[in-house]
Amino acid sequence: MRIAQVSPLFESVPPKLYGGTERVVSFLTEALVDLGHEVTLFASGDSVTRATLVPCAERALRLDQTCGDWLARHMAMLEDVLDRAHAGEFDVIHSHLDYMSFPNARRCEVPQLATIHNRLDVPELKPLYRRFADVPLVSISDAQQAPLPFANWCGTVYHGLPLDLYRFNPQSGRYLAFLGRLSPEKRVDRAVEIARRLDLPLKVAAKIDDKDRKYYEHVVKPLFADPHVEFIGEIGEKDKGAFLGDAAALLFPIDWPEPFGLVMIEAMACGTPVVAFRCGSVPEVMRDGVSGYVVDTLDGAVEATARALQIPRKRCRAYFEGRFSAPRMANDYLAVYERLLAGEHRGERRLGLVPAAADPGSAPMGVGFEIA
């Protein structure tokens, strides 16, 4: 199958540092190549892949100080995808740009799919997604679909990692780990409190976005004066395995509708149990007593973290291998591609069969199957 993968340009594929979406695009692209498919990757020019790379920016935009308009770069990329599709280069187009690719899905007869990587409970999104209720979508958790049940969901495909990406560490570490962004919804303050109550060291490896700088300075930075806390800063792929693998447990104390939470399965791949708050995708990704524990309160998190240190690390690794490998993710997406090629989930508005005045909320939904 000739497959186009369209990645955001903010980070390279795979990213040098933080970048969940681009990391998943990389894992999926390489797994599809391994399965013998002809894959074209639209991404930044500093990306590394065995697919055919179409560089749509010289380097990752987040690291390019000369880029004054990231939207212009993405619009140019989408037009390049469309031109190549009209030239007959692809059987299916898979976008990871969320709603940015929706207009193109109506301008091209090549089947197009959009994986939605971000939260959907933002008020402005509902009218937009109603307007494009015919566009075929895939969610990364069932919980992610909840705010927009009328959308044309083709199913849920969970993220996956290469089985050899992280080394399994059979020995429990001596510290608790927090990995992610220092933003209000990630609740690193809860992680600090859990470590304090258990009298355990906490290592924090995290990115600070510009929009979260004030939050960091006024709320988080004072917490890091706690002697239990060591703030490492943002780390890249080469350091992540050791950081997670050497931890006794990963704390995932979120307070928002998490679409997936890639760091949870990264920890499991290392054999490190996870203690996560019951938000968004967490109950789908986690399995109590196997990969760690799902909790509802801070008190519950403290108690569960103490118990998580006793979970056999081989059990965490086995759970990861059974549910969250990159080959499983690639095969699940291939099943969706085949359905699109067979004519399923192709909305009527897209084919010009429904007048513009019709209620876009009446467009047919996907069957909403879950691929586990």
MARBASE-865208 format. One record per residue (C-alpha): residue in one letter; x, y, z. Coordinates in steps of 0.05 Angstrom, whole numbers, padded with zeros to 5 digits, always signed. Each point is the difference from the previous one (the first is absolute). Layout:
BEGIN
AXYZ;...
***
This chain:
BEGIN
M+00000+00000+00000;R+00025+00070-00016;I-00010+00041+00063;A+00012+00074+00014;Q+00015+00018+00073;V-00008+00074+00013;S+00034+00024+00064;P+00000+00067+00037;L+00063+00040-00014;F+00012+00025+00071;E+00047-00058+00015;S+00041-00047-00043;V-00023-00072-00010;P+00022-00027+00048;P+00009+00061+00045;K+00067+00019+00028;L-00034+00018+00067;Y-00073+00004+00020;G-00053-00016-00052;G-00052-00054+00010;T-00037+00005-00067;E+00063+00000-00042;R+00027-00059+00040;V-00062-00041-00015;V+00004+00020-00074;S+00071-00027-00001;F-00018-00066+00033;L-00059-00010-00047;T+00038+00019-00062;E+00058-00047+00014;A-00047-00057+00019;L-00038+00008-00066;V+00066-00002-00038;D+00018-00064+00037;L-00065-00030-00023;G+00019+00014-00073;H-00042+00061-00015;E+00022+00059-00043;V-00002+00059+00049;T+00011+00073-00015;L+00012+00044+00061;F-00014+00074-00002;A+00040+00031+00057;S+00056+00047+00017;G+00066-00009-00038;D+00039-00022+00062;S-00044-00061+00008;V+00031-00069-00005;T-00040-00056-00033;R+00005-00061-00046;A-00062+00026-00036;T+00004+00050-00057;L+00008+00067+00034;V-00032+00063-00029;P+00032+00057+00039;C-00051+00055+00011;A+00045+00044+00044;E+00075+00001+00006;R-00003-00019+00074;A-00049-00009+00056;L-00037+00066+00008;R+00006+00002+00076;L+00075+00001-00007;D+00001+00047-00060;Q+00007+00072+00023;T-00008+00025-00071;C-00072-00026-00008;G-00049+00058+00008;D-00064-00036-00021;W-00008-00074+00015;L-00070-00001-00031;A+00027+00020-00068;R+00048-00059+00001;H-00056-00049+00016;M-00046+00029-00054;A+00054-00008-00052;M+00012-00072+00022;L-00074-00017-00006;E-00002+00028-00070;D+00060-00043-00018;V-00036-00061+00027;L-00061+00017-00042;D+00040+00011-00064;R+00034-00068+00008;A-00067-00033+00016;H-00030+00028-00064;A+00060-00027-00037;G-00019-00070+00024;E+00059-00012+00048;F-00040-00026+00060;D-00054-00050+00016;V-00015+00031+00067;I+00020+00064+00037;H+00008-00001+00076;S+00004+00069+00033;H+00023+00014+00071;L-00016+00075-00003;D-00068-00005+00035;Y-00052+00045-00034;M+00051+00037-00044;S-00006-00054-00053;F-00077-00001-00002;P-00009+00045-00061;N+00048-00043-00040;A-00041-00062+00016;R-00056+00030-00041;R+00043+00022-00058;C+00030-00067-00017;E-00028-00067-00022;V+00057-00038+00034;P-00027-00027+00067;Q+00025+00043+00057;L+00002-00015+00074;A+00017+00047+00058;T+00025-00026+00067;I-00020+00050+00053;H+00057+00007+00051;N-00026+00056+00044;R-00056+00014+00049;L-00070+00012-00029;D-00036+00033+00059;V+00015+00070-00025;P-00065+00039-00014;E+00022+00027-00068;L+00012-00070-00027;K-00072-00024+00001;P-00027+00045-00056;L+00063-00013-00041;Y-00005-00075+00005;R-00075+00004-00015;R+00018+00038-00063;F+00047-00057-00020;A-00040-00057+00030;D+00012-00042-00063;V+00077-00002+00006;P+00025-00069+00021;L+00034+00003+00069;V+00037-00046+00047;S+00005+00013+00074;I+00058-00022+00044;S-00047-00020+00056;D-00075-00011+00006;A-00003+00054+00053;Q+00027+00051-00049;Q-00063-00007-00043;A-00048+00018+00057;P-00006+00076-00014;L-00015-00012-00075;P-00041-00064-00006;F-00030+00023-00066;A+00066+00000-00037;N+00017-00052-00053;W+00041-00045+00046;C+00030-00059-00037;G+00025-00029+00066;T+00052+00005+00054;V+00072-00020-00011;Y+00045+00001+00061;H+00071+00024-00007;G+00057-00050-00004;L+00075-00001+00009;P+00054-00043-00033;L+00013-00059+00045;D+00075+00014+00001;L-00006+00075+00013;Y+00011-00005+00075;R+00040-00050+00040;F-00038-00039+00053;N+00029+00013+00069;P-00017-00056+00049;Q+00026+00039+00060;S-00044+00051+00035;G+00031+00068+00005;R+00007+00046+00060;Y-00040+00061-00024;L-00068+00020-00026;A-00003+00030-00070;F-00041+00055-00033;L+00008+00010-00075;G-00039+00048-00043;R-00017+00074-00002;L-00002+00048+00059;S-00071+00025-00013;P-00059+00006+00047;E-00036-00061-00027;K+00060-00045+00011;R+00000+00014+00075;V+00072-00009+00018;D-00020+00030+00068;R-00036-00066+00015;A+00064-00038-00017;V+00040+00043+00049;E-00051-00012+00055;I-00001-00075-00012;A+00076-00004+00004;R+00001+00043+00063;R-00051-00044+00036;L+00037-00063-00018;D+00068+00031+00015;L+00025-00021-00068;P+00042+00040-00050;L-00036+00026-00062;K+00035+00014-00066;V-00036+00047-00047;A+00018+00000-00074;A-00045+00050-00033;K-00008+00052-00054;I-00024+00071+00014;D-00040+00031-00056;D+00001+00076-00007;K-00074+00003+00018;D+00014-00037+00065;R+00060+00043+00021;K-00040+00041+00050;Y-00031-00062+00030;Y+00069-00030+00008;E+00030+00063+00032;H-00058+00013+00049;V-00026-00070+00017;V+00049-00055-00019;K+00069+00030+00013;P-00014+00011+00074;L-00020-00073+00006;F+00066-00021-00028;A+00034+00028+00061;D-00024-00063+00036;P+00061-00043+00016;H-00036-00061-00029;V-00001+00031-00070;E+00053+00001-00054;F-00019+00039-00063;I+00038-00027-00060;G-00034+00041-00055;E-00020-00024-00069;I+00032-00065-00023;G+00005-00034-00068;E-00012-00071-00024;K+00070-00024+00016;D-00008+00017+00074;K-00072-00021+00009;G+00011-00075+00006;A+00049+00007+00057;F-00042+00053+00035;L-00063-00043-00001;G+00034-00067+00007;D+00039+00019+00062;A-00063+00027+00035;A-00039-00038+00052;A-00065+00027-00028;L-00026+00052-00048;L-00049+00051+00027;F-00053+00023-00049;P-00042+00047+00044;I-00039+00034-00056;D-00062+00044+00008;W-00026+00004-00072;P-00033-00045-00052;E+00065-00032-00024;P-00009-00026-00072;F+00051-00056+00010;G+00061+00011+00043;L+00060-00029-00037;V+00045+00004+00061;M-00041-00053+00035;I+00017-00054-00052;E+00072+00025-00004;A+00007-00015+00074;M-00034-00068-00007;A+00049-00017-00056;C+00056+00010+00051;G-00037-00043+00051;T-00015+00061+00043;P-00070+00001+00032;V-00044+00061-00008;V-00045+00036+00050;A-00050+00042-00039;F-00061+00042+00017;R-00066-00022-00031;C-00007+00051-00056;G-00012-00008-00075;S+00034-00061-00029;V+00032-00024+00064;P-00049-00056+00016;E+00008-00026-00071;V+00076+00000-00001;M+00011-00025+00071;R-00018-00066+00034;D-00004+00002+00075;G+00050-00045+00035;V+00034-00017-00066;S+00030+00063-00029;G-00009+00040+00064;Y-00061+00033+00030;V-00055+00049-00019;V-00019+00048+00056;D-00051+00054+00015;T+00029+00039+00057;L+00067+00024+00026;D-00006-00045+00061;G-00015-00058-00046;A+00060+00017-00043;V+00047-00001+00060;E-00026-00069+00022;A+00001-00027-00071;T+00072+00024-00012;A+00024-00038+00060;R-00035-00063-00027;A+00024+00011-00071;L+00072-00009+00023;Q-00017-00074+00011;I-00029-00013-00069;P+00044-00050-00039;R+00034+00040-00054;K-00004-00058-00049;R-00075+00006+00005;C+00002+00072-00022;R+00045-00017-00059;A-00044-00059-00021;Y-00062+00044+00003;F+00034+00052-00045;E+00022-00053-00050;G-00070-00029-00004;R-00037+00066-00013;F+00045+00057-00021;S+00050-00022-00052;A+00013+00039-00064;P-00015-00060-00045;R-00069-00007+00033;M-00012+00074-00011;A+00020-00004-00073;N-00044-00061-00014;D-00059+00035+00034;Y+00009+00061-00045;L+00006-00045-00061;A-00068-00029+00018;V-00029+00070+00000;Y+00034+00017-00067;E-00031-00062-00031;R-00069+00021+00025;L+00009+00069-00032;L+00023-00031-00065;A-00062-00044+00001;G-00043+00063+00004;E-00018-00002+00074;H-00002+00064+00041;R-00001+00044-00062;G-00048+00056+00022;E-00057+00020-00047;R+00017+00075+00003;R+00070-00017-00026;L-00029-00034-00061;G-00047+00059-00014;L-00063-00040+00014;V-00027+00043+00057;P-00016+00074-00012;A+00039+00049+00042;A-00062+00020+00039;A-00008-00071+00028;D+00015-00012+00073;P+00073-00020+00001;G-00012-00036+00066;S-00040-00052-00039;A+00061-00025-00038;P+00012-00075+00012;M+00044-00018+00059;G+00054-00052-00001;V-00015-00065+00035;G+00045+00021+00058;F+00035-00067+00006;E+00057-00005+00050;I+00064-00034-00023;A+00035-00028+00061;
***
